[in-house]
């Protein structure tokens, strides 16, 4: 199998698992006795694998225990009877996008959902503060909807305009 053929299913993992987890997290109430299904099937979806310019139409994508178990044509792939089926006819599924240069808010977590709404499932934050580590933990724990966050520490600068967010380093000793 060529490396391009191996890459396509791998690229789908992030988006599919992420979409399934959002759907299931949103549908599940902590007060209810609803159990998260172990198997989720996107039925009739058009897959955009991003390995080259193409669309694979009318596919069934089965996710089991958070990983892609199978991908195949609707006409050939049998959906397990205990799966949560998501009718995806006329819809498209693609890998999650990664934004490698963002500046997350220092106060407002509401922006995080906007990344997801636009297909961005991972961000690299270029100006980190402790709050971003808290958001990352809450996202990982399923308590907050947002992208996977990779973040730097605070900006180190000599005379920042927003001092409450910067660490001011002026000597080699302070840097140590």
Buried (B, 14 or more C-beta within 10 A) or exposed (E): EEEEEEBBBEBBBBBBBBBBBBBBEEEEEEEEEEEBBEBBBBBBBBBBBBBEEEEBEBBBBBBBEBEBBBBEEBEEBEBBEEBBBBEBEEEEBBBBBBBEEBEBBBEEBEEBBEBBEEBBBBBBBEBBBEBBEEBBEBBEEEEBBBBBBBBEEBBEBEEBEEEEBBBEBEEEEEEE
